[in-house]
Amino acid sequence: MSNRITLIGYNIKSSGGVARYSRDLYYNMPNADYRELFKKEIIYNNKKHFGFISNILYQPFYHIKTDIIHTLTTTQFYYKANVTTLHDLYYKDDTHNIAIRTALAPMLFKWKIGKLKIIVPDELVKEQVKKYYHTTKNIFVVHHGIDYKYIDGLKLYNPFPTKDNIVIAGGVDFMRKNQIYLLDKLKNTNYNVYVIGYGFMNILQEKYKDYPNFHFYKNPSDIDFYSYLKYSDLNLYNTIGEGFGYIIYESIYLGKKMLINDNPDNKLLFSDYVNYYNDDNLMELIDYYFKKTCDKKDDLLKNYSIKNMVEKTLAVYNS
């Protein structure tokens, strides 16, 4: 007899890696219902407030009684869940560390007493758990999947009116991804730089409005987003760390070289899928890899498919 499954998480139509993971899992998971987390947020000073507290206060009203309750994001953990997905454990500083650990406290307590299984997207996050909590009991590695058929079905086109185009894609996140670092390096160069994504794009656009080689495109459609990735001359990425890194793998799938900042976590996560830069050699490597392509489709199809993700998630439910 199949388990009845409830997946509970963010609005699956929203942007970001967690929403994408939630969509792909729900749309391909048999016997699953989806419940959206209640969260009332107030944006002040470019920061979101009250979301965690509002989620906690609303939890008694969900009334979910299925066999498997899988919370798809740990920072908004539903206390009755018996499975959750932990996407990463990165902290910018001590203040951020305290805030995140406070948000994770209900999940960590239930896991510590043996009432919760935790899914992580890769061995890197498993190592992070071991580092902070000294055990990997009931931690299961399940790689996220990429919907290659969806990407293949899009009618992609060359969106660039300019030549020598670099794309910096993803959410504008000053804490984790710090696009400002790349933009400061690339201003007043001969490259046309396109920042494509979502988040606080208006802040970047205002900060760099005097640089004619910079272009900003907020909240693109999927067709536009993947067209920019595919037809660019090089894709750049900067991050202190990722749990999975959809954009990196999707860029590679579309045949483009991906240049990403060099740190031990990124190297453990992405291995030889990408090329790495540091502060001393960024511009030199941009020149070197510019217009170069790659062919790693077969490897990606084998290791990061939605079918594998669903099958391995079901195995966690049944373990």
C-alpha positions as CSV (number, residue, x, y, z in Angstrom):
1,M,0.0,0.0,0.0
2,S,1.4,3.4,-1.0
3,N,2.0,6.1,1.6
4,R,-0.1,9.2,1.5
5,I,2.3,12.1,1.1
6,T,2.0,15.8,1.9
7,L,4.7,18.2,0.7
8,I,4.6,21.5,2.5
9,G,6.7,24.5,1.4
10,Y,6.9,27.9,-0.3
11,N,4.6,29.1,-3.1
12,I,5.8,26.8,-5.9
13,K,5.3,29.6,-8.5
14,S,7.8,31.9,-6.8
15,S,11.5,32.4,-7.8
16,G,14.5,30.7,-6.4
17,G,16.1,27.2,-6.0
18,V,13.8,26.1,-3.1
19,A,10.7,26.9,-5.1
20,R,12.1,25.1,-8.2
21,Y,12.9,22.0,-6.1
22,S,9.4,22.1,-4.6
23,R,7.8,22.2,-8.0
24,D,9.9,19.5,-9.5
25,L,9.3,17.2,-6.6
26,Y,5.6,17.8,-6.3
27,Y,4.8,17.5,-10.1
28,N,6.6,14.2,-10.3
29,M,5.8,12.6,-6.9
30,P,3.0,10.0,-6.9
31,N,0.3,10.2,-4.2
32,A,1.3,13.7,-3.1
33,D,-0.6,16.7,-2.0
34,Y,1.0,20.2,-1.7
35,R,0.3,22.7,1.1
36,E,1.8,26.1,0.9
37,L,3.4,27.5,4.1
38,F,1.6,30.4,5.6
39,K,4.0,33.4,5.9
40,K,3.2,37.0,6.4
41,E,6.2,39.2,5.7
42,I,6.9,42.9,6.0
43,I,9.8,44.4,3.9
44,Y,11.7,47.1,5.7
45,N,15.1,48.4,4.8
46,N,15.4,45.9,2.0
47,K,15.0,43.0,4.5
48,K,12.0,40.8,5.2
49,H,10.6,40.6,8.7
50,F,8.0,38.6,10.7
51,G,7.9,35.6,8.3
52,F,9.3,33.1,10.7
53,I,7.1,34.2,13.6
54,S,3.9,34.2,11.5
55,N,4.7,30.7,10.2
56,I,5.1,29.4,13.8
57,L,1.9,31.0,15.0
58,Y,-0.1,29.5,12.1
59,Q,1.1,25.9,12.4
60,P,-1.8,24.5,14.5
61,F,-4.2,25.4,11.7
62,Y,-2.7,23.1,9.0
63,H,-4.5,19.9,10.2
64,I,-2.3,17.5,8.0
65,K,-2.8,13.8,8.8
66,T,-1.0,11.9,6.0
67,D,1.6,9.2,6.5
68,I,4.5,11.3,5.2
69,I,4.7,15.0,5.9
70,H,7.7,16.5,4.1
71,T,8.7,20.1,4.9
72,L,10.6,21.3,1.9
73,T,12.5,24.1,3.7
74,T,13.9,23.8,7.2
75,T,13.8,27.5,8.1
76,Q,10.0,27.3,7.9
77,F,9.7,23.8,9.5
78,Y,6.3,22.3,10.2
79,Y,6.4,20.7,13.6
80,K,4.5,17.5,12.6
81,A,6.8,16.7,9.6
82,N,8.7,13.4,9.7
83,V,10.9,14.3,6.7
84,T,12.5,17.7,5.8
85,T,15.0,19.0,3.2
86,L,18.0,21.0,4.5
87,H,19.4,23.0,1.5
88,D,22.5,24.3,3.1
89,L,24.1,25.6,6.3
90,Y,25.9,28.8,5.3
91,Y,26.4,31.7,7.7
92,K,27.6,35.2,6.7
93,D,28.7,36.1,10.3
94,D,27.9,35.3,13.9
95,T,24.6,37.3,13.9
96,H,23.4,35.5,10.8
97,N,24.5,32.2,12.4
98,I,22.4,32.8,15.5
99,A,19.4,33.8,13.4
100,I,19.5,30.7,11.2
101,R,20.2,28.3,14.1
102,T,17.2,29.8,16.0
103,A,15.0,29.2,12.9
104,L,16.3,25.6,12.7
105,A,15.8,24.8,16.4
106,P,12.4,23.0,16.0
107,M,13.7,20.9,13.2
108,L,17.0,20.1,15.0
109,F,15.2,19.1,18.2
110,K,13.0,16.6,16.4
111,W,15.9,15.2,14.4
112,K,18.0,14.8,17.5
113,I,15.4,12.7,19.2
114,G,15.1,10.4,16.2
115,K,11.7,11.5,14.9
116,L,12.8,13.2,11.7
117,K,14.7,12.2,8.6
118,I,16.7,15.0,6.8
119,I,17.3,15.0,3.1
120,V,20.3,17.1,1.8
121,P,21.1,17.8,-1.8
122,D,24.8,16.7,-1.8
123,E,27.7,15.4,0.2
124,L,28.8,19.0,0.9
125,V,25.7,19.8,3.0
126,K,26.1,16.4,4.8
127,E,29.6,17.5,5.7
128,Q,28.2,20.8,7.0
129,V,25.8,18.9,9.3
130,K,28.6,16.7,10.6
131,K,30.7,19.8,11.3
132,Y,28.1,21.6,13.3
133,Y,26.2,18.8,14.9
134,H,28.8,15.9,15.0
135,T,26.6,13.2,13.5
136,T,25.0,12.2,10.1
137,K,22.4,9.8,11.5
138,N,19.2,10.0,9.5
139,I,20.9,12.3,6.9
140,F,20.2,11.2,3.4
141,V,21.9,12.6,0.3
142,V,19.4,13.1,-2.6
143,H,20.6,15.2,-5.5
144,H,18.1,17.8,-6.8
145,G,16.9,17.1,-10.3
146,I,16.9,19.4,-13.3
147,D,14.0,19.4,-15.8
148,Y,16.0,19.0,-19.0
149,K,12.9,18.2,-21.1
150,Y,11.4,21.5,-20.0
151,I,14.5,23.4,-21.0
152,D,14.7,21.5,-24.3
153,G,11.1,22.4,-25.1
154,L,11.6,26.1,-24.8
155,K,12.0,28.1,-28.0
156,L,15.2,29.8,-27.2
157,Y,16.5,32.7,-29.2
158,N,19.5,35.1,-29.2
159,P,18.4,38.0,-27.0
160,F,21.5,40.1,-27.3
161,P,21.6,43.4,-29.2
162,T,25.3,43.7,-28.3
163,K,28.5,41.8,-28.8
164,D,31.0,40.3,-26.2
165,N,28.3,39.4,-23.7
166,I,28.8,38.2,-20.2
167,V,25.8,37.0,-18.1
168,I,25.7,37.1,-14.3
169,A,22.5,35.2,-13.5
170,G,20.5,34.4,-10.4
171,G,18.9,36.2,-7.4
172,V,20.4,39.5,-6.3
173,D,21.6,38.5,-2.9
174,F,24.1,40.8,-1.2
175,M,24.8,38.4,1.6
176,R,25.4,35.2,-0.3
177,K,26.1,36.0,-3.9
178,N,27.5,39.5,-3.9
179,Q,27.2,40.4,-7.5
180,I,28.8,43.8,-6.6
181,Y,32.2,42.1,-6.5
182,L,31.9,41.1,-10.2
183,L,30.4,44.3,-11.4
184,D,33.1,46.4,-9.8
185,K,35.7,44.3,-11.7
186,L,33.8,44.6,-15.0
187,K,32.8,48.3,-15.1
188,N,34.4,50.3,-17.9
189,T,35.5,47.2,-19.7
190,N,34.8,46.2,-23.3
191,Y,32.4,43.5,-22.1
192,N,28.6,44.0,-22.1
193,V,27.5,42.6,-18.8
194,Y,23.9,41.4,-18.3
195,V,22.6,40.8,-14.8
196,I,19.6,38.5,-15.2
197,G,17.4,37.4,-12.3
198,Y,15.3,38.6,-9.4
199,G,15.7,40.1,-6.0
200,F,16.9,43.7,-5.3
201,M,17.8,44.4,-8.9
202,N,16.7,48.0,-8.6
203,I,19.5,48.7,-6.1
204,L,22.2,47.4,-8.5
205,Q,20.7,49.2,-11.4
206,E,20.8,52.5,-9.5
207,K,24.3,51.9,-8.2
208,Y,25.7,51.2,-11.7
209,K,23.5,53.5,-13.8
210,D,26.5,55.4,-15.1
211,Y,28.1,52.4,-16.8
212,P,26.8,51.9,-20.3
213,N,28.2,48.4,-20.6
214,F,25.9,47.2,-17.7
215,H,22.4,45.9,-18.4
216,F,19.8,44.7,-15.9
217,Y,16.8,42.4,-16.5
218,K,14.6,41.7,-13.6
219,N,12.2,38.7,-13.3
220,P,12.6,37.4,-16.9
221,S,10.4,34.7,-18.3
222,D,11.9,31.2,-18.5
223,I,12.3,31.6,-22.2
224,D,14.2,34.8,-21.8
225,F,16.3,33.5,-18.8
226,Y,17.5,30.4,-20.6
227,S,18.1,32.3,-23.8
228,Y,20.5,34.6,-22.0
229,L,22.3,31.7,-20.5
230,K,22.6,29.8,-23.8
231,Y,23.6,32.7,-26.1
232,S,26.0,34.4,-23.8
233,D,29.8,34.3,-24.5
234,L,30.5,33.5,-20.8
235,N,28.5,33.0,-17.6
236,L,29.9,34.2,-14.3
237,Y,28.8,33.4,-10.8
238,N,29.9,34.5,-7.3
239,T,28.8,32.9,-4.1
240,I,30.0,32.1,-0.6
241,G,28.4,28.7,-1.1
242,E,25.5,26.8,-2.5
243,G,23.3,23.9,-1.5
244,F,22.9,22.7,-5.0
245,G,23.4,25.4,-7.7
246,Y,20.7,25.1,-10.4
247,I,22.0,27.9,-12.5
248,I,25.5,26.4,-12.7
249,Y,24.3,23.0,-13.9
250,E,21.8,24.5,-16.3
251,S,24.4,26.8,-17.9
252,I,26.6,23.8,-18.4
253,Y,23.7,21.8,-19.9
254,L,23.2,24.7,-22.4
255,G,26.8,24.3,-23.5
256,K,28.4,27.3,-21.8
257,K,31.5,27.5,-19.8
258,M,30.7,28.5,-16.2
259,L,33.3,30.6,-14.3
260,I,32.8,30.6,-10.5
261,N,34.7,31.9,-7.5
262,D,37.3,29.6,-6.0
263,N,36.7,28.3,-2.5
264,P,36.9,24.8,-1.0
265,D,33.1,24.3,-0.8
266,N,32.5,25.3,-4.4
267,K,35.2,22.9,-5.5
268,L,33.8,20.1,-3.5
269,L,30.3,20.7,-4.9
270,F,31.0,21.4,-8.5
271,S,34.3,19.6,-9.0
272,D,35.4,19.8,-12.6
273,Y,32.0,20.8,-14.0
274,V,33.1,24.5,-13.8
275,N,36.2,26.6,-13.9
276,Y,37.3,28.7,-10.9
277,Y,38.6,32.3,-10.5
278,N,40.1,34.2,-7.6
279,D,40.8,37.9,-7.0
280,D,44.1,37.8,-8.9
281,N,43.1,36.0,-12.0
282,L,39.5,36.8,-12.7
283,M,40.0,39.1,-15.7
284,E,42.7,36.9,-17.2
285,L,40.4,33.9,-17.0
286,I,37.5,35.8,-18.5
287,D,39.7,36.5,-21.5
288,Y,40.8,32.9,-21.6
289,Y,37.4,31.2,-21.4
290,F,35.5,33.8,-23.4
291,K,33.4,32.1,-26.1
292,K,34.6,28.6,-25.2
293,T,31.9,25.9,-24.9
294,C,31.6,22.6,-23.0
295,D,29.8,19.3,-23.6
296,K,28.8,17.6,-20.3
297,K,25.1,16.8,-21.1
298,D,25.4,13.0,-20.7
299,D,27.0,13.4,-17.3
300,L,24.3,15.8,-16.2
301,L,21.5,13.6,-17.4
302,K,23.0,10.7,-15.5
303,N,23.6,12.4,-12.2
304,Y,21.0,15.1,-11.8
305,S,17.7,13.9,-13.2
306,I,14.2,14.5,-11.7
307,K,13.5,10.7,-12.0
308,N,16.5,9.9,-9.8
309,M,15.5,12.6,-7.3
310,V,12.0,11.3,-6.9
311,E,13.0,7.6,-6.7
312,K,15.6,8.4,-4.0
313,T,13.2,10.6,-2.1
314,L,10.6,7.8,-2.0
315,A,13.3,5.5,-0.8
316,V,13.9,7.8,2.2
317,Y,10.1,7.8,2.9
318,N,10.2,4.0,2.9
319,S,13.4,3.5,4.8
